[in-house]
Amino acid sequence: MQQAPEAMTLKVIAHIHTAFPTKFGIPRQSGLVEELRGEIIFTPEYRNPDALRGLEDFSHIWLVWQFSGAVRESWSPTVRPPRLGGNTRVGVFATRSPFRPNPLGLSSVKLEAIEQRPDVGPVLIVRGADLMDGTPIYDIKPYIPYADCHPDAAEGFTGQTRAHHLEVSCPEALWQTVPEADRAALQGVLASDPRPSYQHDPQRVYGMEFAGLEVHFTVDGDQLTVRDITLL
């Protein structure tokens, strides 16, 4: 009988830096807010530019990463997706829940540039990432359209739960406190409704940390109103 292979040890090859110091507000899928900028910094062992040779010819890449904020010792065969109201259970392998036997995530992001920096070596500039700041990355692979794109694929329960967009209202004086380079990304995050999908209290004031700012807002129907923006 063939001997079972030993468990594989994953090596962290890089970390990503994004505008999200906490999980709240992160888009539910990659690519939903293309304006979001991220920087992938390699760990010293993997800063050899030769490892990235040819990657500049691809427009998008896959990131294999760890749900570092959701590591648990145990797991459940079913989970309750927030997009189904938090009350309906489905199989964990039919979802992208972070609470899995192995807390691994998979994201497709746009590769905007590869920069060579004297202090940290090659840095990948990406757009549309749905990762928390400091998330460890285990692997990077090119996105290949003819193999990775399936326009006729069945959507499962997600076909009923597509994210809706909100109208964002923000006083100009508050908007001016946001660095210009971050405004489009913040606008996109707010418009995509960062609340848990089962919360619909128009009186509740939500707080979200984003790019060194704390943003407070309320949502009434399809209208999101920014109440305050302060520096952290």
GUVEX-828639 format. One record per residue (C-alpha): x, y, z. Coordinates in Angstrom, 1 decimal, always signed. Example, Ala and Ser with C-alpha at 12.3 -4.5 7.8 and 13.67 -1.06 7.14 Angstrom:
+--------+--------+--------+
!      X !      Y !      Z !
+--------+--------+--------+
!  +12.3 !   -4.5 !   +7.8 !
!  +13.7 !   -1.1 !   +7.1 !
+--------+--------+--------+
This chain:
+--------+--------+--------+
!      X !      Y !      Z !
+--------+--------+--------+
!   +0.0 !   +0.0 !   +0.0 !
!   +1.3 !   +3.4 !   -1.0 !
!   +2.4 !   +5.5 !   +2.0 !
!   +0.5 !   +8.7 !   +2.5 !
!   +2.5 !  +11.8 !   +2.0 !
!   +3.5 !  +13.9 !   +4.9 !
!   +1.6 !  +17.0 !   +5.7 !
!   +2.9 !  +20.0 !   +3.7 !
!   +4.5 !  +23.0 !   +5.5 !
!   +3.5 !  +26.2 !   +3.8 !
!   +6.0 !  +29.0 !   +3.6 !
!   +5.0 !  +32.7 !   +3.8 !
!   +6.5 !  +34.3 !   +0.7 !
!   +5.1 !  +37.8 !   +1.1 !
!   +2.8 !  +40.1 !   +3.0 !
!   +0.3 !  +42.5 !   +1.4 !
!   -0.2 !  +46.0 !   +2.7 !
!   -3.7 !  +47.5 !   +2.2 !
!   -5.9 !  +50.3 !   +3.6 !
!   -7.7 !  +47.9 !   +5.9 !
!   -6.2 !  +47.4 !   +9.4 !
!   -9.3 !  +45.4 !  +10.5 !
!  -11.7 !  +43.1 !   +8.7 !
!  -14.7 !  +45.4 !   +8.7 !
!  -15.2 !  +47.1 !   +5.4 !
!  -13.1 !  +44.8 !   +3.3 !
!  -15.0 !  +44.0 !   +0.0 !
!  -16.6 !  +40.5 !   +0.1 !
!  -14.8 !  +39.4 !   -3.1 !
!  -11.7 !  +40.5 !   -4.9 !
!  -12.2 !  +42.9 !   -7.9 !
!  -15.4 !  +44.5 !   -6.5 !
!  -13.6 !  +47.8 !   -5.8 !
!  -10.9 !  +48.1 !   -8.4 !
!   -9.6 !  +51.4 !   -7.0 !
!   -8.3 !  +49.7 !   -3.9 !
!   -4.5 !  +49.7 !   -4.0 !
!   -2.3 !  +47.1 !   -2.4 !
!   +1.5 !  +46.5 !   -2.2 !
!   +2.9 !  +43.0 !   -1.9 !
!   +6.3 !  +42.9 !   -0.1 !
!   +8.2 !  +39.7 !   -0.3 !
!  +10.0 !  +38.1 !   +2.7 !
!  +13.8 !  +38.3 !   +2.5 !
!  +14.2 !  +34.7 !   +1.2 !
!  +12.0 !  +35.4 !   -1.8 !
!  +13.2 !  +38.8 !   -3.0 !
!  +15.0 !  +37.4 !   -6.0 !
!  +13.8 !  +39.3 !   -9.1 !
!  +14.3 !  +36.2 !  -11.2 !
!  +11.3 !  +34.6 !   -9.4 !
!   +9.1 !  +37.2 !  -11.1 !
!  +10.6 !  +37.1 !  -14.6 !
!   +7.8 !  +37.2 !  -17.1 !
!   +5.1 !  +38.1 !  -14.6 !
!   +5.0 !  +41.6 !  -16.1 !
!   +3.3 !  +40.2 !  -19.2 !
!   +0.2 !  +39.3 !  -17.2 !
!   -2.6 !  +41.8 !  -16.3 !
!   -4.0 !  +39.8 !  -13.4 !
!   -2.7 !  +37.3 !  -10.8 !
!   -4.0 !  +34.8 !   -8.3 !
!   -3.0 !  +35.2 !   -4.6 !
!   -3.1 !  +32.2 !   -2.3 !
!   -3.2 !  +33.6 !   +1.3 !
!   -4.2 !  +32.9 !   +4.9 !
!   -7.3 !  +34.1 !   +6.7 !
!   -5.0 !  +35.3 !   +9.4 !
!   -7.8 !  +36.9 !  +11.4 !
!   -9.9 !  +33.7 !  +11.4 !
!   -7.5 !  +30.9 !  +12.4 !
!   -9.3 !  +28.3 !  +14.6 !
!   -8.4 !  +24.9 !  +16.0 !
!  -11.7 !  +23.4 !  +15.0 !
!  -14.0 !  +23.6 !  +12.0 !
!  -17.7 !  +23.0 !  +11.2 !
!  -19.0 !  +21.2 !   +8.1 !
!  -21.7 !  +23.9 !   +7.7 !
!  -21.5 !  +27.7 !   +7.9 !
!  -24.0 !  +30.6 !   +7.7 !
!  -23.1 !  +32.9 !   +4.9 !
!  -23.9 !  +36.6 !   +5.8 !
!  -25.3 !  +37.1 !   +2.3 !
!  -28.0 !  +34.6 !   +3.1 !
!  -29.0 !  +36.6 !   +6.2 !
!  -26.8 !  +34.7 !   +8.6 !
!  -29.5 !  +32.1 !   +9.4 !
!  -29.3 !  +29.6 !   +6.5 !
!  -26.6 !  +26.9 !   +6.8 !
!  -24.8 !  +25.5 !   +3.7 !
!  -21.7 !  +23.3 !   +3.4 !
!  -18.4 !  +25.1 !   +4.1 !
!  -17.0 !  +23.8 !   +0.8 !
!  -19.9 !  +25.6 !   -1.0 !
!  -18.8 !  +28.9 !   +0.4 !
!  -15.9 !  +31.2 !   +0.6 !
!  -16.2 !  +31.4 !   +4.4 !
!  -12.9 !  +32.1 !   +6.2 !
!  -13.8 !  +29.4 !   +8.8 !
!  -12.4 !  +26.3 !   +7.0 !
!  -10.4 !  +23.2 !   +7.9 !
!   -7.4 !  +25.1 !   +6.3 !
!   -7.8 !  +28.9 !   +6.5 !
!   -6.7 !  +29.6 !   +2.9 !
!   -8.1 !  +32.3 !   +0.7 !
!   -7.9 !  +32.7 !   -3.1 !
!   -8.1 !  +36.2 !   -4.8 !
!   -7.7 !  +37.4 !   -8.3 !
!   -6.3 !  +40.9 !   -8.5 !
!   -5.1 !  +43.3 !  -11.1 !
!   -1.3 !  +43.6 !  -11.4 !
!   -0.7 !  +47.3 !  -12.0 !
!   +3.1 !  +47.4 !  -11.7 !
!   +6.3 !  +45.7 !  -10.5 !
!   +8.6 !  +48.1 !   -8.7 !
!  +12.2 !  +47.5 !   -7.7 !
!  +13.0 !  +49.1 !   -4.4 !
!  +16.5 !  +49.1 !   -2.8 !
!  +15.3 !  +48.4 !   +0.7 !
!  +12.8 !  +45.5 !   +0.0 !
!  +13.5 !  +44.3 !   -3.5 !
!  +10.6 !  +43.7 !   -6.0 !
!   +7.2 !  +45.0 !   -4.9 !
!   +3.9 !  +44.1 !   -6.7 !
!   +1.4 !  +46.9 !   -7.0 !
!   -2.1 !  +45.4 !   -7.2 !
!   -5.7 !  +46.7 !   -7.5 !
!   -8.9 !  +45.2 !   -6.2 !
!   -7.6 !  +43.1 !   -3.3 !
!   -9.9 !  +41.9 !   -0.6 !
!   -7.3 !  +41.4 !   +2.0 !
!   -6.5 !  +42.9 !   +5.4 !
!   -3.3 !  +44.8 !   +5.9 !
!   -0.4 !  +42.4 !   +6.8 !
!   -2.1 !  +39.3 !   +5.4 !
!   +0.5 !  +36.5 !   +4.7 !
!   +0.7 !  +35.3 !   +1.2 !
!   +1.7 !  +31.7 !   +0.3 !
!   +1.8 !  +31.7 !   -3.4 !
!   +1.3 !  +33.9 !   -6.5 !
!   +0.2 !  +32.5 !   -9.9 !
!   -0.7 !  +34.2 !  -13.2 !
!   -4.4 !  +34.5 !  -14.1 !
!   -4.8 !  +32.9 !  -17.5 !
!   -8.1 !  +34.0 !  -19.3 !
!   -8.6 !  +31.0 !  -21.5 !
!   -8.4 !  +28.6 !  -18.6 !
!   -9.6 !  +30.6 !  -15.6 !
!  -12.6 !  +32.4 !  -17.1 !
!  -15.9 !  +30.5 !  -17.3 !
!  -18.6 !  +33.0 !  -18.4 !
!  -21.3 !  +30.3 !  -18.4 !
!  -20.5 !  +28.9 !  -14.9 !
!  -23.4 !  +28.3 !  -12.5 !
!  -23.6 !  +30.8 !   -9.6 !
!  -25.2 !  +28.6 !   -6.9 !
!  -26.8 !  +30.6 !   -4.1 !
!  -24.6 !  +33.6 !   -4.9 !
!  -26.8 !  +34.4 !   -7.9 !
!  -29.5 !  +35.5 !   -5.5 !
!  -27.2 !  +37.6 !   -3.3 !
!  -25.2 !  +39.8 !   -5.5 !
!  -23.9 !  +42.9 !   -3.8 !
!  -26.1 !  +46.0 !   -4.2 !
!  -24.7 !  +49.5 !   -4.5 !
!  -25.6 !  +52.4 !   -2.2 !
!  -25.8 !  +56.1 !   -3.0 !
!  -23.0 !  +57.7 !   -0.9 !
!  -23.6 !  +61.2 !   +0.5 !
!  -20.7 !  +63.0 !   +2.2 !
!  -20.4 !  +66.7 !   +3.1 !
!  -17.7 !  +68.3 !   +1.0 !
!  -15.8 !  +69.5 !   +4.1 !
!  -15.4 !  +65.9 !   +5.3 !
!  -14.5 !  +64.6 !   +1.9 !
!  -11.7 !  +67.1 !   +1.7 !
!  -10.1 !  +65.5 !   +4.8 !
!   -9.5 !  +62.3 !   +2.8 !
!   -6.2 !  +62.2 !   +0.8 !
!   -7.1 !  +62.6 !   -2.9 !
!   -5.3 !  +59.3 !   -3.8 !
!   -7.7 !  +57.4 !   -1.5 !
!  -11.0 !  +59.1 !   -2.3 !
!  -12.1 !  +56.8 !   -5.2 !
!  -11.3 !  +53.7 !   -3.3 !
!  -13.2 !  +54.9 !   -0.2 !
!  -16.1 !  +55.9 !   -2.3 !
!  -16.2 !  +52.4 !   -3.9 !
!  -15.9 !  +50.6 !   -0.5 !
!  -18.8 !  +52.6 !   +0.9 !
!  -21.0 !  +52.2 !   -2.2 !
!  -20.6 !  +48.4 !   -2.1 !
!  -22.2 !  +48.4 !   +1.4 !
!  -19.6 !  +47.3 !   +4.0 !
!  -22.2 !  +46.4 !   +6.6 !
!  -23.1 !  +42.8 !   +7.5 !
!  -25.9 !  +42.0 !   +5.1 !
!  -28.4 !  +41.1 !   +7.9 !
!  -28.1 !  +44.5 !   +9.6 !
!  -30.7 !  +47.1 !   +8.5 !
!  -30.9 !  +49.6 !  +11.4 !
!  -31.1 !  +53.1 !   +9.9 !
!  -30.2 !  +54.6 !  +13.3 !
!  -27.0 !  +52.6 !  +13.8 !
!  -23.7 !  +54.5 !  +13.3 !
!  -21.1 !  +52.2 !  +11.8 !
!  -17.3 !  +52.9 !  +12.2 !
!  -14.7 !  +51.7 !   +9.7 !
!  -11.0 !  +52.1 !   +9.7 !
!   -9.5 !  +52.9 !   +6.3 !
!   -6.1 !  +54.2 !   +5.3 !
!   -5.4 !  +55.9 !   +8.6 !
!   -8.9 !  +57.3 !   +8.9 !
!  -11.9 !  +56.3 !  +10.9 !
!  -15.1 !  +56.8 !   +8.9 !
!  -18.5 !  +56.8 !  +10.6 !
!  -21.7 !  +56.4 !   +8.6 !
!  -25.3 !  +55.4 !   +8.6 !
!  -27.4 !  +53.6 !   +6.0 !
!  -31.1 !  +54.2 !   +5.4 !
!  -32.5 !  +52.1 !   +2.5 !
!  -30.1 !  +52.6 !   -0.4 !
!  -28.6 !  +55.8 !   +1.0 !
!  -25.3 !  +55.8 !   +2.9 !
!  -24.5 !  +59.1 !   +4.7 !
!  -21.0 !  +59.8 !   +6.0 !
!  -21.3 !  +61.4 !   +9.5 !
!  -17.7 !  +61.9 !  +10.4 !
!  -14.2 !  +61.3 !   +9.3 !
!  -11.3 !  +61.5 !  +11.7 !
!   -7.6 !  +60.7 !  +11.7 !
!   -6.6 !  +57.7 !  +13.7 !
+--------+--------+--------+
